[in-house]
């Protein structure tokens, strides 16, 4: 079910890129999953005055520089210029290449880089569940502006059934989250996930799909 051992590797990866304080990054950061016509892919994390590019051959941190539009970052050798859903990357003397963002994938990478261990989504009504193991569980409902926040309890696992359950009460609300071994299909976006998710908030049930991010 939830694979958490990779969180240390993520922390080291981010520290190697920036060593910056992550407490202010999540709300203002932009995450892009970019691909060009040749099939080259990489993730870019834009955090105000700097960008981290997780390129196929290594991670590069770039400072922001002035640009007439969009957000541009360069160290004099590598230049990255983001303009909405498009971006341009040039390295050394090679000509610049154009990349296009994949928003559906970027939202999952954004959660991962924000330290989320498990993310789940559901429809009709729409909802998003974020689990930071040992820290908090966040449930966002489409009809509600503010998310429900709960301290993350220790999970109860049933290996034979392939099931993990969290149960917690906070501020008069009770949340139960049940993760069951999939596959699970989200027909709204034509995607298949590894885990079926059942969420019960104060007796109201929501169902959807999710996956571990680490």
N, C-alpha and C positions, 0 to 999 in steps of 0.2 A: 504494500500500500504506500504510505507516505515515506519517501526516501529523503532522509535529512542529513546524511553524512556529507553531502556535497556542499553544505553551507560554508564549511571552512574554506574549501577551495574557492568559492565565490568571493569571500571576504579577502583572501589573499590576492585574487585577481584584481579586485577593485583597488586594494591598497597599492599594488604594483603599478597601476595606471595613474593613480592620483595621490593617495595618502590623505585625501581631503576628508573633512567632516561630513558624514552622510546624513546627519540629522536634518539638514535643510534642503537636501537634494530632491527628495521624493515629490513634493508638491509642484516644484518649478521645473523639474527635469523633463526632457523630451527624449523618447526612445524611438529609434527607427530601425527597421529590419530592411536592408537595402539589397537589391539585386540588379545586375546589368544584363544586357542582351546576350552576354557570353555565359551567363549562369553563375557568375561570381557573386557570392553573398557575404555580407557582414552586418554586424549590429553597431549602431552609433548611439552614444549616450551624450546628449547635450545638456550641460549643467551651467548655464550662464557664461562665466568667463572662460570656461574650458570645455573640451569635448574629448571623450574617450572613444576610440575606434577599435573595435574588436575584429581585426582583420584576419584573413586566413593564415597569414604568416607571422602574426604577433599583434600585441596591443600597443597602440600609439596614443599618447596624450598630447593635445594641441591647445595652445592658447587662442582666445578669440582675437580677431583683428577687425579693423573697420571694413564695412561693406556697404554698397549703395542700397542693397536690399538683402533680405534673408539673414542668415547667420553664417559667418565665415570664420574659419579657424586655420591657423598655419604656423609651422615652426621653421619655415624657409625651405624645407625639403618636401614635406607632405602638406597639402592644402585640401581642406574639406569645406565645401560651400553648400549649405542646406537652404533650399527654397521651397517651402511647403512640403509637398509629397515627392519632390524631386531633389536630387543632390548631385554634386560633382566632386570627383576625387582625382587629384593629380599627385604623382609621386616622382620626385627627381625630375629627369628630363623627359619622362614619358608623357604623351599627350593626355589631357584630362578625359575621364570617362564619366558618363552619365548613369545614374542609378535611380531606381524607383522604389519608394517605400511600399511595404505590405502592411497596411494597418491592422489586418486581422491577426497577423503574427506579432506585430509590434506591441500590442496590448499585453500579450503574455510575457514577452521579454521585459517589458517595463515593470511588470509585477515582480519578475524574478530579480531584476537588478535593484528593486526596492526592498529585497529581503523577504519576499513572500515565499513560503515553502509549498503551499498548495493553493490553487485557484480553481473555482468552479463557477459555472454560469447556468442560468435557466431562463425560460421564456414563458410569457403569458401567465402571470405578469413577469417582466424582466427582473432578474436579480443577479448579484455577483457576491461570491463568498471568497474571502481571503484569510488564509490561516498562516500565522507566523508562529511556528511551534515554540512553546514555552513562553510566548509573549502575549499575543492577542488573536482573537477571531473577529473579523469584521464582516458584517452582512449589510449589503446595500440593496435596497428595494427601489424599483423604478418610481414608485409613487411617493417616495419619502426623500426629502432633501438631505437629511443627515443620516449617516450609517448607524447601525447598532454595533456597539463595541462591547466585547466580552473578554475577560482574561482567558487565555487558552489553558484548559485543564489538561491533565495527563490523559492521553488517549487510552481507550480500552480496546484491545485487539483480539480478534478471533481468527487465527491463521487458517484453520480448517475451512471456515466459511468465507475467508477472504474479506473480512469486514473490520473496519475501524470506526469507533464511535466516540464522540465528544459530547458531554452534557454539562451545561453550566447555567447558573442563575446570577443575574446582575441587575440591580436597579429595578426590581420588580418584573423583569423579563426572563423567560427561560428558553434556552436554545439547545436543541439537539441536532447534531450533525452526524450522519451515517454515510460512510464511504464504503462502497462495495465494489469488488473486482469486476471490471467490465468485460467486453467493450460496451461503450455507451455512445449512441448516435445523437447528434444535435442536428435535426433536420432543417432548422432555420438557416444554418450556415454551411450545411453539407459537410460536417466534420465528425470524426469518430475519436473518442477519448478513451483512456484506459480505465476510468473510474466512473461508476454511477453514483450520484450524490442525492441524498434525501435530507432536506433541512426542515425542521419543525420549530417555528417561533411562536410561542404562546398558543400552541394548539393548531396553528395554521401551517399546512404542509406545502413545501415547494420541492420540485424535483428537477434535476438537471445532470450535467456532466462536468468532469473536471480532470485535472492531472497534477501530479507532483512536478515542481519546478526545479528541484535540486536532487 
